[in-house]
Amino acid sequence: MRADPMMRSYFRGVRAGVPIGLGYLSVSFGLGILAVSMGLSVWQAVLISMVTLTSAGQLSGIHTMCVPGQYMEMLVSQLTINVRYSFMSICLSQKTDPAFKGIYRLLLGFFMTDEIFAVASTEKSVSRSYFLGLAAAPYIGWAGGTLLGALLGDVLPERVMGALCLAIYAMFVAIIVPQIRAEKTLGLIVGVSVLLSALFYYLPALNGISSGLSVTVCAIVAAVLGAWFFPKKDEEEEADE
């Protein structure tokens, strides 16, 4: 008996999401330790990870919660850190199949992260079942890692924790490199974003800008330059030619 196409798509998404989930497990471990060290209980730390799937946003939120009254700072920091997910969602919506619309976009949009977007964007067409499967392991890894970090506290040495936090960057590089090999212009766009990010980090006039805002600016500028200098024709235009 052949498996249902939706189930096959779901499990294909699960397989693609397992490496992301493992990366999230190591990174959120440190988040759990930080949250408990700043006065939050174990269940509070885990609940935050279950309802807010954003690493930088959670770190900023936890710091702000520990200094009550800074509501405007919280608003600005969360907007600048998380606005990039809006652009990712708009971009990915161009690849979703006809059944992936309405309430499904509202519900599954919760799982949009940098890494999930990077993997999903390599698909020709993104179905609901595939995206749900892709998000399953990362969500479990993020919440599970936070729980482990909150429970274990400072058991692991600081050097080990620092190494674990680098895993997420290595994972993201592993996602991007195959795409650069397949499409050389993508490498130029990534290079532009890296250069801009370095300017935001090293230039005194720019290094005071929050990381969330700088990531957003780098992504938008690189994307605009890529679209301007290396426009990608859609299938209809290629067929006409």
N, C-alpha and C positions, 0 to 999 in steps of 0.2 A: 504494500500500500504506500503510495507516494505521500510525502509530507505536504501539508497545506502551504501554498506559496507565501502567505503572510508569516507563517511560522518559520519557514526557511529564511525569509528576509530578516525576521527578528533575531534568529540565532546568528546570522551573518553579522548583524550589528553588534551582538554580544561579543563575538570573537574580536571584532575590530575595537571594541571598547575596553577589553581586558587590560591591555598595556596602559591605557589612560588611568584605569582604576587603580592599578598597582602604583603608578606615579602619584596619584592623589593620596593614596594610603600613607605614603612616606611623608608627604608635605603636610597633610592635615594632622599628622602625629605631633608635629611641632606646634601647630595651632592649638591643639588640645592642652598641651603643656602651658603655653602662654596664657590661655584663657583662665585656667585654674590658678596659675601664679598671680593673676591680677584680681583674684577674689571671686570669680564665678564658680558655681558648683559644677559637678560633672554633668548633671542632666541639663543644665543651662548651656554649657559648651556644646553638647551634642545637639540640642534643640536648634541652636543657632546654625549649625552646619546642615541640619536637615531642612531648614526653611530658607536658607540663604546660601546658595551655591556659588560663592565668589571669594577667592582667597584674599585679595587685596581689600575688598569691601568689608570682609569680616574683621580683618586686622584693624582697619580704620574704625569700624564700628565698636569693637571691643575697647579700644583706647578711648574713644569718645564717651562710652558708657561709664567708664571708670572716672570720668571728670564731668559730673552732671552739669546741665545748664547750657552746654555749648550746642544748642540745637541748630543754629545757622551753620556752624562749622560741619556738623554731621550732614546737613542737607547738601552743602557744596561738595564735600569730600565724596559722598556717595554718588552724586550725579557725575562728577568728573571721572571717578573710577569706573563706573558701570555703564556710562553712555555708549561705550564701544560695542556693548552687546546689542544695542539697537541697530547699529550698522551691520553687524554680523547677521542678525535675524533678517534684515531687509535683503542682504546679499543672498542668503541661503534660500529665502522664499522664492527666488527665481528658479530654483532647482527642484522644488517640491512637486510631487505628482498631484493630479487634480483632486484626489481624495484627502490630501493633507491640507485642510483649510478650516476656517471657523474656529470652533471650540478647541480643536486639536492643536492648532497653532498656539492658542492661549495657554493651554495646559503644558504642552511639550516645550514651549519657549522658555519655561522655567529652567530647563536643563542646559541652556545655551552657555557654553564656556569657550575659551580660546581653543582648547584642544579638541573638544567635541566638534566645534565649527570646522577646524582644520581637517579633520577626518571626513566629516559629512560633505564638505565642499569638494572632495575628490570624486564623489559619486556623480554619475550622469543625471540620475533622478533619485531624489530622497523620498522614501515612503514613510508613512507613520510608523509602521512596524519596525523598519530598519532604525529609525531615529530613536525609538523607545528602547530597542535592544542596545544601541550604541551608548545610550545614557545610563543604562542599568548599572554596569560595573563601576563607572566613575562616581555615581551617586552613593553606592554602597561603600566604595573605597574612601570617599570623602568623609562620610558620617562615621564609618568604622574606624578610620584613622584618628579622628577627633576623639572618639571614645577611648581608644587605646592610649593616646597621649594624655588625656585627662586622668585616666586611672593609674598609669605608670609613673606620671610625674617626671622627676629628674633622674630616673634610673639609668638612662643612657648617657654616656659622656657627651660633652658639648661638641667635640670634634665629629662624633658619629651623627649627631643631629644636624650639623652643618653639611655633612655629606648627603644626608637624606634630603635636605632642602634643595640640593642641586639636581636631584633626580628629575624634577618636573621640567627643567630646562633641557636636559639631555633628551627627554622624551619628545619635547616639542621639536628639537632639531631633527630627531629621527623621523618625524612626520613630514617636515618641510623638505629635507634633502632629496628624497625620491621625486618629488614634484619639480624641483629645480633641475634635476637631471633630464626630466621629460620635457620641460619647457624652460629654455635658457633665459627668456625675458623675465621670468619670475625671479631668477637670481638677482637681476639688476634691481628689481623693485624691492626685494628683501635687503639688498645692499644699501639702497637709499634710506630705508626705514632704520637700519642699523646705524648709519651715519648720523641721521637726525637724532636718534636716541642717545648717541655718544655726545652730541652737542648739548642736549638737555642735561646730561650728567656732568660734563666737565666745564661748560662755560658758566662763569659766575653770574651772568645776567639771566641764565635760564635754569640753573640747578635748584633754584628755590621753588620751582613749579612742582606741584604734586605729581607723583608717578602716574596716577590715573589719567590726569589731563595730558601729560606728555605722551603717554601711550596712544591716547586718542588722536592727538595732533599728528604724531608720526604715521599712524595708520591712514588717516585721511589724506595727508599730503602725498604719501607713497602711492596710495590707491589712485588719486587724481592724476599724478604724473604718469602712472602706468596706463591708465585709461586714455590719457592724452597722446602719449608717444607710442604705445603699443596696443591700440584698440583691437579687441578680439571680435571677429565676426561670428554672428550666430549661424545656426545651421541653415536657415532660410537664405541668408545672404550668400553663403558658400554654394548652395544649390543653384542660385540664380546665375552665379558666375560659371 
